[in-house]
Amino acid sequence: MPDVVGVLQNLVALNTLDSLMRVTNAVVQTTLNGAINNSTLTIVLTDASLCPASGTITFLDNGEIVFYESKSSNTLTAATAGRGADGGPSATSHADGVQVEVRAVARHHTVLVDAIMQIEAAITKPIQTYITGLLVSRSSTTAIAISAGSCWDPSSNKVITYAGGTNSPSLAASKVYSVYLYNNAGTATIDVQQEDPPSTAYQGTARKRATGNGGRFIGWFLTNSSSQIFDMKVDEISDGAVNVLWQAATYTAPFRVLSAGNATTLTSVSLAGAIPRYVATEFFATVSVTYTTTAGVMIQFDIGTDGTNHNFAFGTYISAINSFGFNTCWLPLSPSTPQVYYAMAAAGAGAGLSGYLDVQGFKMTR
């Protein structure tokens, strides 16, 4: 990205003295070489060697400030609306030989403030985990939308920025897809792969593709039996993590992960196909039961990986109203194993008892 006055490059690329609009030796002073009128955009100076590649100049005869976009030798090219800039006097004519200075103006201060604020935000956590925006959602049944944002790209070891857009990948039925962003010869590029998210993080919770372009993992989606993308609502919460809520009929496959269950000992329930592997830390579920009596039942959930070493995450007592009851809850997960164990309390067994577990959404790290 070229240096542009007022455009902060910090975190995207290293700033130069021009992009930060240095004022050399406090004041750079020269003269106008040739008279101009109030609409002239090509300004020739006697000596522009110490002027930045882009920036501002001030005419000393009336204080007019000019924002120029480029410099070629001693010639400055002002922006279309660059004359009479920064709240100073309006554009006017200037005679040959008028003194011109490069001064510190409000624009310099604003860029400096922005730079300091971004630096302060960045140093509170490792830059290699940085991500903001880049939310992956459904655009249509055959395309995804990626919101504008930026992230650290482990393939190029720099922060890259994506302007937002859509992507229409090749899709198959009932498959999971991971979405990556990488630096493709200077262009932030979306890459969609039919695969689980990376199994390990390269730092913190940030993950990269182990093969190919090595891009940054930014999102995940799922297709149905007709090779169409399931709809979902995605919200950024903190440190790049997102909440995903399915906007689909969650009482059917693949979101109904337990149907008519009545086990009284811990029994595994696979969540594969309803949440992503490795990156999901919690899932939002509806727990429901049907039974022929009006007695309630206790259902316990265990996030242990073997059903023996218990780590009970949730227990809910559901009472019957017309032989049906339900509850909604967030349940934590062991990210490497997308499953939970459930058991009905023995006292509630029998009497036509059937338990159901529907995945409504999940929390995902990136």
C-alpha positions in Angstrom: 0.0 0.0 0.0 1.5 3.4 -0.9 2.0 6.1 1.6 -1.1 8.3 1.8 -1.4 11.2 4.1 -4.0 10.6 6.8 -4.2 6.8 6.0 -2.7 4.8 8.9 -0.7 1.8 7.9 0.2 0.6 11.3 -0.5 -3.1 11.8 -1.2 -3.4 8.0 2.3 -2.5 6.9 5.2 -0.6 8.4 4.8 3.1 8.4 7.4 5.3 6.7 8.3 8.9 7.5 6.0 9.9 4.7 2.9 8.0 5.9 3.4 9.5 9.3 3.9 12.9 7.7 7.2 13.9 9.3 7.9 17.7 9.5 11.6 17.8 8.8 13.6 20.2 11.0 10.3 21.5 12.5 9.5 23.6 9.4 10.3 23.0 5.7 10.3 26.3 3.9 10.5 27.1 0.1 8.7 29.3 -2.4 6.1 29.0 -5.1 7.6 28.7 -8.6 4.8 30.2 -10.8 1.6 31.9 -9.9 -1.6 29.8 -9.4 -5.3 30.6 -9.1 -7.9 29.2 -6.7 -8.6 26.0 -8.6 -5.0 25.0 -9.6 -4.2 21.5 -8.5 -0.7 21.3 -9.9 1.7 23.3 -7.7 5.3 23.8 -8.6 7.8 24.8 -5.8 11.3 26.1 -6.1 12.6 23.2 -4.0 10.3 20.3 -2.9 13.1 17.9 -1.9 12.3 18.0 1.8 8.5 17.6 1.3 7.1 14.2 2.0 5.7 12.1 -0.9 2.2 13.2 0.2 1.1 15.7 2.8 0.2 19.3 3.4 1.7 22.7 2.6 0.8 26.1 3.9 0.9 29.4 1.8 2.2 32.1 4.1 0.5 35.0 2.3 -2.9 34.0 3.6 -2.5 30.7 5.5 -4.3 28.5 3.0 -3.5 24.8 3.6 -3.3 22.4 0.7 -3.5 18.6 0.9 -1.4 17.1 -1.9 -1.5 13.4 -2.9 1.7 13.0 -4.8 5.1 14.6 -5.6 7.2 14.4 -8.7 10.5 16.3 -8.4 9.4 19.9 -7.4 5.8 19.4 -8.5 3.0 18.6 -6.1 -0.4 17.4 -7.2 -3.2 18.4 -4.9 -6.3 16.2 -4.2 -9.5 17.2 -5.9 -10.8 18.8 -2.7 -7.3 19.5 -1.3 -7.3 23.2 -1.7 -8.3 25.2 1.4 -8.1 22.1 3.5 -8.1 21.4 7.3 -10.5 24.2 8.2 -8.1 26.9 7.1 -8.7 29.8 4.7 -10.5 29.0 1.4 -8.5 28.4 -1.8 -7.3 31.6 -3.4 -4.8 32.9 -5.9 -1.1 33.0 -5.0 1.7 35.0 -6.7 5.0 33.6 -7.9 7.6 33.6 -5.2 5.1 33.4 -2.2 6.7 31.5 0.7 5.4 28.0 1.3 5.9 25.8 4.4 5.3 22.2 5.5 3.7 22.7 8.9 2.3 20.3 11.5 -1.5 20.6 11.2 -4.6 18.9 12.6 -4.2 16.0 10.1 -0.8 15.1 11.6 -2.3 15.0 15.1 -5.2 12.8 14.1 -3.0 10.2 12.4 -0.7 10.2 15.4 -3.6 9.6 17.8 -4.9 6.7 15.6 -1.5 5.2 15.6 -1.1 5.4 19.3 -4.6 3.9 20.0 -3.9 0.9 17.6 -0.5 0.3 19.2 -2.1 0.3 22.7 -4.7 -2.1 21.6 -2.2 -4.4 19.9 0.3 -4.6 22.7 -2.2 -6.0 25.2 -2.1 -9.4 23.4 0.3 -11.1 21.0 0.0 -9.7 17.5 0.1 -13.2 16.1 -3.4 -13.8 17.5 -4.9 -10.6 16.2 -8.2 -10.8 14.3 -11.2 -8.5 14.0 -14.2 -8.8 11.8 -13.9 -11.4 9.0 -17.2 -13.0 10.0 -18.2 -15.9 7.8 -22.0 -16.3 7.2 -24.3 -17.6 4.5 -24.9 -15.2 1.5 -27.1 -17.7 -0.4 -27.5 -21.5 -0.4 -24.4 -21.7 -2.6 -22.2 -18.8 -1.4 -20.8 -17.5 1.8 -20.3 -13.8 2.9 -17.2 -12.6 4.6 -17.4 -9.3 6.4 -14.6 -6.7 6.2 -11.8 -7.1 8.7 -8.1 -7.9 9.3 -6.0 -10.5 11.0 -2.5 -11.7 11.5 -1.6 -13.9 8.5 0.8 -16.7 9.6 1.7 -17.4 5.9 3.3 -14.0 5.5 3.9 -13.0 9.1 2.0 -9.7 8.8 -1.4 -8.3 9.3 -3.6 -8.3 6.2 -6.9 -6.6 5.6 -9.9 -7.9 3.6 -12.5 -5.5 2.3 -15.4 -8.0 2.6 -17.1 -10.0 -0.1 -18.7 -13.3 -1.1 -17.2 -16.6 -2.2 -19.0 -19.4 -4.1 -17.0 -22.6 -3.5 -17.6 -26.0 -5.0 -19.9 -27.8 -2.5 -20.8 -31.4 -1.7 -23.6 -32.8 0.3 -23.5 -33.0 4.1 -19.9 -31.8 4.5 -18.0 -29.4 6.7 -15.9 -26.6 5.3 -13.2 -24.4 6.9 -12.5 -20.9 5.6 -9.1 -19.3 5.6 -7.6 -15.9 4.7 -4.1 -15.6 3.3 -1.7 -13.2 1.6 -1.7 -14.0 -2.1 1.1 -11.9 -3.5 0.0 -8.9 -1.6 -3.8 -9.5 -2.0 -5.9 -10.8 0.9 -7.5 -13.9 -0.5 -10.3 -16.3 0.8 -9.6 -20.0 0.6 -12.4 -22.6 1.3 -11.5 -26.2 2.1 -13.6 -29.2 2.7 -12.0 -30.2 6.0 -12.2 -29.8 9.8 -10.5 -26.7 11.3 -6.8 -27.1 12.2 -6.3 -29.4 15.1 -3.8 -27.3 16.9 -3.3 -23.5 17.4 0.0 -21.9 16.4 -0.5 -19.4 19.2 -3.3 -18.8 21.7 -6.4 -19.9 20.0 -5.3 -18.8 16.5 -5.0 -21.5 13.9 -3.5 -21.9 10.4 -3.9 -24.4 7.6 -1.2 -27.0 8.0 -0.8 -27.5 4.3 -1.2 -25.4 1.1 -1.1 -21.7 1.6 -1.0 -21.8 5.4 -3.7 -19.2 5.7 -5.4 -18.0 8.9 -8.5 -19.9 10.0 -11.5 -17.5 10.1 -14.7 -19.5 9.9 -16.6 -22.7 9.3 -19.8 -23.8 7.7 -21.9 -26.8 6.9 -23.9 -28.1 4.0 -27.1 -30.2 4.0 -28.0 -33.3 2.0 -28.7 -31.2 -1.1 -25.2 -29.5 -1.0 -26.7 -26.2 0.2 -25.2 -24.1 3.0 -27.1 -24.0 6.3 -28.1 -20.5 7.3 -26.5 -19.1 10.5 -26.2 -15.9 12.5 -22.7 -15.0 13.4 -21.7 -12.4 16.1 -18.2 -11.4 17.2 -17.9 -11.5 21.0 -14.3 -11.0 22.2 -10.7 -11.7 21.2 -11.9 -12.9 17.8 -14.3 -15.5 19.2 -17.7 -15.7 17.7 -21.2 -17.0 18.6 -22.9 -18.9 15.8 -26.7 -19.6 16.0 -28.2 -21.9 13.4 -31.1 -20.4 11.5 -32.5 -23.8 10.5 -34.9 -26.4 11.7 -32.8 -27.7 14.6 -35.2 -30.5 15.4 -33.9 -32.5 12.5 -30.6 -33.9 11.4 -27.8 -33.0 11.7 -28.7 -30.7 14.6 -30.9 -33.2 16.5 -28.0 -35.2 18.0 -30.1 -37.2 20.5 -33.5 -38.7 19.6 -35.7 -40.7 21.9 -32.8 -41.4 24.3 -33.6 -43.2 27.6 -30.3 -44.4 28.9 -29.8 -44.3 32.7 -26.0 -44.7 32.5 -23.7 -42.3 30.8 -24.0 -42.7 27.0 -22.1 -40.8 24.4 -23.8 -38.4 22.0 -21.8 -37.3 19.0 -22.0 -33.7 17.9 -20.1 -34.2 14.7 -21.8 -32.4 11.8 -23.6 -29.9 14.1 -20.5 -28.1 15.5 -16.9 -27.7 14.3 -14.2 -29.9 15.7 -11.3 -28.4 17.7 -12.5 -24.8 17.8 -16.0 -25.1 19.5 -15.7 -24.4 23.2 -19.4 -24.4 24.1 -22.7 -25.3 22.4 -26.2 -24.0 22.9 -28.8 -26.7 23.1 -32.5 -27.4 23.7 -33.0 -30.4 26.0 -36.5 -31.9 25.8 -38.3 -35.0 27.1 -41.6 -36.7 26.5 -43.1 -39.3 28.8 -46.5 -40.8 29.7 -46.4 -39.8 33.4 -46.5 -36.3 34.9 -43.4 -36.9 37.0 -40.3 -34.9 36.2 -36.9 -36.2 35.2 -33.3 -35.2 35.9 -30.9 -35.3 32.9 -27.2 -35.0 33.5 -24.5 -34.1 30.9 -20.8 -35.1 31.2 -18.1 -33.5 29.0 -15.5 -36.1 29.9 -14.1 -38.0 26.9 -14.6 -41.5 28.0 -17.8 -41.5 30.1 -15.9 -42.7 33.2 -13.8 -39.7 34.3 -16.7 -37.5 35.0 -16.8 -33.8 34.5 -20.5 -33.0 35.0 -21.3 -29.8 33.1 -25.0 -29.5 33.5 -28.0 -31.1 35.1 -31.5 -30.0 34.5 -34.8 -31.1 36.0 -37.6 -31.1 33.5 -41.2 -31.4 34.7 -44.0 -32.4 32.4 -46.7 -30.2 31.1 -49.0 -32.4 29.1 -46.2 -35.1 29.1 -43.7 -32.8 27.6 -40.9 -30.5 29.0 -37.8 -28.7 27.7 -35.0 -26.5 28.8 -32.3 -24.5 26.9 -28.7 -24.1 28.1 -25.1 -23.6 27.1 -23.0 -26.7 27.6 -19.2 -26.6 27.6 -17.1 -28.9 25.4 -13.8 -30.6 25.2 -12.9 -29.0 21.8 -10.9 -32.0 20.5 -13.9 -34.4 20.9 -17.2 -33.1 19.7 -19.4 -35.2 22.0 -21.1 -35.2 25.3 -22.4 -38.0 27.6 -25.9 -38.0 28.9 -27.9 -40.0 31.4 -31.5 -39.9 32.7 -31.8 -40.1 36.5 -32.9 -43.6 37.4 -36.0 -42.3 39.2 -37.2 -40.9 35.9 -36.6 -44.0 33.8 -39.5 -45.9 32.3 -43.0 -44.5 31.8 -42.4 -44.0 28.1 -39.5 -41.6 28.7 -37.7 -40.2 25.7 -35.0 -37.6 25.7 -33.9 -35.2 22.9 -31.0 -32.9 22.4 -31.0 -30.3 19.6 -27.9 -28.1 18.9 -29.0 -24.5 18.4 -25.5 -23.0 18.0 -22.0 -22.9 19.4 -19.1 -20.6 20.5 -16.0 -20.8 18.4 -12.4 -19.5 18.7 -10.4 -18.3 15.8 
